[in-house]
Amino acid sequence: MGRPSPLKVCVRPMKHLKSFEDALNNIRGEGRYRVFIDLQRHRGRFPKATARMEDGEREVTIWCSNDYLAMGQDDEVIASMHDAIDSFGAGSGGTRNISGTTRFHVDLERELADLHGKEAALLFTSGYVSNDATLSTLGKILPNLVIYSDALNHASMIEGIRRSGADYRVFRHNDVDHLRALIELDEPDRPKLIAFESVYSMDGDFGRMEEICNLADEFNALTYLDEVHAVGLYGEQGAGVAEMLGLADRIDIIEGTLAKGFGVMGGYIASHASVVDAIRSMASGFIFSTSTCPVMAAGALASIRKLRTDEGRRLRAVHQAKAAQLKERFREAGLPVMDSPSHIVPLLVGDPERCKALSDTLLFDFGIYVQPINYPTVPRGTERLRFTPSPVHDEIMMDELVAAILAVWKQLGLDKAA
């Protein structure tokens, strides 16, 4: 069967079109217009991929993937997804309430609950939705709730908090003294929730989890922890930083993703059974969304189970070693790598236009793909490149990367580290 002829594009005059064009021009003028790189990945060759550009295709090395452990390329994960699509088909067929719950959804939720040592878990279509839907619903369940939110929390957490209808206070990033001062201003009997992250992905630092848990105990507050940049990557079984620190039992609600360390797609929460059931029953972002495709749930389930084994522990050790190695390479080269105790390797540029120029030149001239991180993702003046070395990035790739950055750094007249 031949391909159908393309439809003729019919563009009619549109009201207010200039407002859209002005908004785009402002973004371009500030050097923060986002360009998506068209990539064709090749199974078994990650982090290599083919980028399609205006002048043709070229091979590139990806240095900014959130598939931190390359589990999206894992043979067991892929095989489980093939089996699922062969037996179940492609889509889920509906919302979880209307024919969209399969044994993969149920088994995955049980696995996630067990991973985090909680009574129950709930699967969402993405990490963004799990944060937004859960936090926005908590304000409806807990009358007069006040939420204390770290200043660098994910946009999905901020959106959910705003939509919750609850009062909220923003405390300075990782400033536990400021958090205490804000809590002390509120009535002791008000329901309270502290929302924070384990790994902050742009700076690569850890949340002050034990101190926050101590405050929560002192003021009878609930704790809500975003572990999306940590699940799969930290802890004996890959349950995240809370597991690594032995604090998972002090966290009331753990939120995570299946799209980063686990290499597939989806989001979830894990908590007490009653909390999960209430969110399941009241969160519109869960109730009215078509459920995750069974093939995705099957892949995530296989990934989690593998990362709970000795092979997962080996992968995590190699991953941390590669991150430490790249940081040291940057320091030796005199490049301004930002201090980061985690697997995130941020390189400070400090100017949006030169940050994008650095990224573009690395891509077009050297076949190195790393996305520029500009405002509003990070504050103005802290623009950066964010590197995420995986267990399969080798020393040759690191040598090529450092040499290319040094060449472009000098070309752009950027300052080196002091």
N, C-alpha and C positions, 0 to 999 in steps of 0.2 A: 504494500500500500504506500503510495507516494505521500509526501508531506503536503499539507494543505497550503494554499497560497496565503501569504501574510495579509491580514486585514489592513485596509487603508486607515491611517491615523487621521482622525477627525478632531481637530482642535478648534473649539469655539471660544470666543472672547470670554475671559473669566474675570469676575469682579475681584478687586483687591490683589491682583497678581503682582503688582509692584511691591507690595509689602513682603511677599515671599522673596522676590528678587533682591530687595534691600537687605533682608535678613541674611541671605546668602553672601551678598557683597561684604557685609560687616564681618562675617565669619572668615571670609577669604582675606580681608584686609588685616585681620588680627593674626593671620598665619595659622589658624586652627581648623581649616577646612579638611575634612577627613576624606581620604581616597582609599577605596577598598582594593586590595590586591587580589587579582583573579588567580587562584592557585589550583593546580591539579596535583593532588598527592598521589604517591605511588606506594602501594602496599609493600612493606618490607624494606623501604628505602628511607624512611623518616630519619633525620629531619630534612632530607632532600625533597624537593618538589619542583614542578614546572610552573613558572609564572607566565601568564599570557599578557603581553604588553602591546602597545599600539604598533611597534615596529617588529613584532614577532614574539616567539617564545624563547625562554632561557631557563636553565636550571638554577635554582636558588637554594640556599641553606636557610631554614627557618630558625630564628633565634628568639621568637616571642610567643611560642605556642603555650597555651594553658593545659595542654595534654602533657602534664609535667613528667610522667613516667613512661610516656609512649604506649600506654595501655590501649589506646585506640588502634594500635597496630598489632596487638598481642594475638597470637594464633588461637589461643583458647577462647578469648573473647569473640573473635570473628567467627569461629566455628559455632559457638553457642548462638550467635545471631543468625547464622545460616540455618541452623536447626529450627530456630523459632519461626523464621519467616516461611520455611518450608512446611511447618506443621500448623501455624496459626494464621498465616497470611500477613498482609502489610499493616493495616491500620487496626486500631482498637475497637472501632465500631460505635463509639459513643462516650458519653461521660461515665464516670465511675458508677453513678447511680443507675444509668440506663445502658446496660449491656457492655460497659467498657471496663469491667474488672475481670482480669484473667488470672490464672494461677501464677503467672510471672509477677504480676503486681502484688499479689498476696505474699508470695515467697520472698520477694524483694523487700517488702515492708518488714517482714519478720526478721530477715537478715540484718537490716539496718537497725532495728530495735536491739537485736542481740549484739551487734557491733558496738553500740554506744552504751550498753548496759541499761537500757530503758524498757519500759513495759510495752511501748507501742511506737510505731512510726507511720508517717503519712507521706505518700509520694505526690509530687507536683511536676508540672511540665518543664519547669526551669528553676534555678536557684533564685532568680529575680522574683518569680511568682511565689515561691515558698516564703520568702521574706515579706513581700508586700501583703500577701493574703493572710499570713499568720498574724503579723503585727497589727494590721488594720482591724482584725477581728478581736484581738485581745481587748481593745478599748471598748468594744460592745459587750464583752462578757464581764469585765470588771468595772463596775460603776465607780466614777471618780478616780480612775487610774491616772497616775503620773509616770511618764517614761523618761528615763535618763539615758541620753544617747551620746556616745563618743563622737567628737567632731569629725572624725575621719571615717565614720561608718559608711557602708555601701549606699549608693543611691536608692537601691531597692528597700533598704531598711528605713531610710529617711522618708521615702514615699509612703511606706506602710504606716509609719508612725504618724505622719501628717493626716493620713486618711482614717486613722483610728478614732479621731474625735477626742482622744485623751489629751490632757495637758502634757507638755514635754519640755524638758530642759536639756540643753546641749553642754556637756562638759568638755573642757580642753583635752585634746588628745592625750590619753594615758595619764592624765593628771588626777590622781586619786584624791588628793587634797581638795581640788576644786569640786569633784564629785561629792565628797563628804559635805562640803559647804552648801551645795545645792540641796542635798537631801535634808540637811538640818533646817532649811528654810520652810519645808513642807510639814504639814501636820503629821504627827507620828502614826495615826491610825489610817491614813490614806493608803490604798493599795499602791505598791511601787514595783517598777520593773527596770532593771539595768540592762541595756542592750549594747553589746560590744562585740569585737571580733578577736579571733585568736591570732591570725596573721593578716596584717594590713598590706595589701598587695602592691601598692605604689611605692612605699618606703621599705617594705620587707621587715618591719619590726613586729614584735609580739605584743599582744594586749597584756595588761598587768592582771592576769586572771586570779591568782590567789588573793591579792589585795582586794580586788573587786568582790570576790566571794566572801571575804571577811566582812566587808562593808554590808553586803547583802544580808548576812547573818545578823549583824548588829542592828540593822534597821528593818529587818523582816521584809526584805525585798526579794522579788523573783529575779532570776538571772536568765538572760536570753543571749546565747552565744552563736555567732556566725563563724562556722569552721570551713567555709568553702575553699579557702586556699590552703587547707591543712589536712582534710580527710584524704586518706590514702597515703599521705606523705609523712605523717608523724605518729608516734605511738607504736607499741609492740604489735598491734594488729592493724594499724593504719586508721585508727578511729580519730586521730587528730591530736592537737596540742593538749586538750583536756585529758585525754588518756595518757599522753606522755608525762604530764605533770601529776597524774593521779588525782585529778579534780573533777572527773566526769560526774561523780555522784553529787557534786555540789552545784551542778548546772541544771536548771529546771527544764529549759527547752534548748536543744541543740539543733541548729539548722546547717544543712550541708548541700553539696552539689554532687552530681554524678558526671559532670562535664569536664572536670579538671583532673584531679589525681586519678579518678576512675576511668577517664577517657571516653565516656559515652555522652549521655545527655539526660537532664532532669534535675529536680531538686527535691528536698525532703525536710521534714522535721522529725525529731525523736524526743519523747517525753513520757510523762505519766499517761496511762490509758485514758483517763477522763479528759485530760487536756487535748490529746490527739482526737478523741471522739467529738469534743466540742468544736474544734477547728474544722473537722471533717463535716460536721453538721451545719456550720454557720458561715464558713468562708466562701464568699461568692467566687473568688479566683480559683477555688477548687471545685465547687459544685457545678459551675457552668462551663468548665473547660473540658474538651475532649481529652480523655486520658492518654497518658504516654503510650506510644506504640509498643506492643508486646516485644518486638524485636529489640527495642531500646532497653526495656526492663530486663530482658534476658541477658543482654550484653553487660549491663551494669551488675547484675547478680553474679555473673562469672568473674568479672573484674574484682569485685569486693572479696569474693571467696578466695581468689588467688592471692590477693594482697594481704590476706590474713595469715598466710603460710610463711614458711622460711624463705621462699622465693620473693615474697613481698618484702620481707625484712632485708634481703640482699639488695633488692632494687632501691629501697629507701636509703641504704648506706651509700650505694654508688651515686645516687642522685645528690645527696648532701656533699659528697666528695667533689663532684663535678662543679657544683655551685661555689664551693670554697676555692677550687682551683682557678675558676674564671675570675673571681674577685682578686686573687693574688696576682694573676696575669695583668689585670688592669692596674693594680697598685704598682707593680714593677715597671709598667710602661709610663707611669706618671699621670694616668688618667683619673679624673675625679669620681671614682666609684663611691657611692654613698654607703655609709655604715649600715649593714643589714645582717642580723643574726640568722636569717632564714634562707630559703632557697632562692629568693628574689634578688636579682643583681641590677640595681638601678645606677645608671651613669648620668650624672648631672650635666646638663647643657646650659640651662638658664635663659634661653631665648627661643621663642616659638618658631621664628622663621629659620634660624640656623639649626634648630632641632629637626625641623622637617627637611631642610636641605641636607643635613647629615644622613638622615634616613634614606632620602631619595638617592643620594650619590652612592651609598652603600649598596642599594638595590640595583640601580642601573649600571654602575661601573664595576661592581665587585660580586654581584649575585648573592648578597647577604641581606636577608629580610628581617628587619626589626622595626616595629611600629613606633612613631614618635608619640609621646605622651604629653599633651598640652592641656591648658586650661579648657574646660572646667574640671577635668579629671584630677589635675593637680593645681596648686596655687600658681598664679602668675609669678614668673621669675624662678620657678623650680622645674621648668620643662626638662624632660629627660628621655633617654632611651631605657627601656626595661627589658633586660635579658633573662631568659628562663632556660638555662642549660638543663638538658635531660640526661639520663644514663647513656644515651646513644650518641651524644655529641663527643667527638674524639679530639685528641690533641692537635691533629692537623687542622681541623675546623677552628679550634681556638687560635692557633698560630695565624691562620688566614684572617680571622676576625680582628685580632689585635693589630696586625699590620695594616689592614684596610682602614680601621678607625684612626690610627695614627696619621695615615696619609691624608685623609679627609679632614681631620681635626686641624692639621696645620694649614690646609688649603682654605678653611673657613675662618682662620684667625682666632680660634677658640683658645682659652687659657687652660693650661694643665693644672693639676692639683699642686698645692703648695708643698 
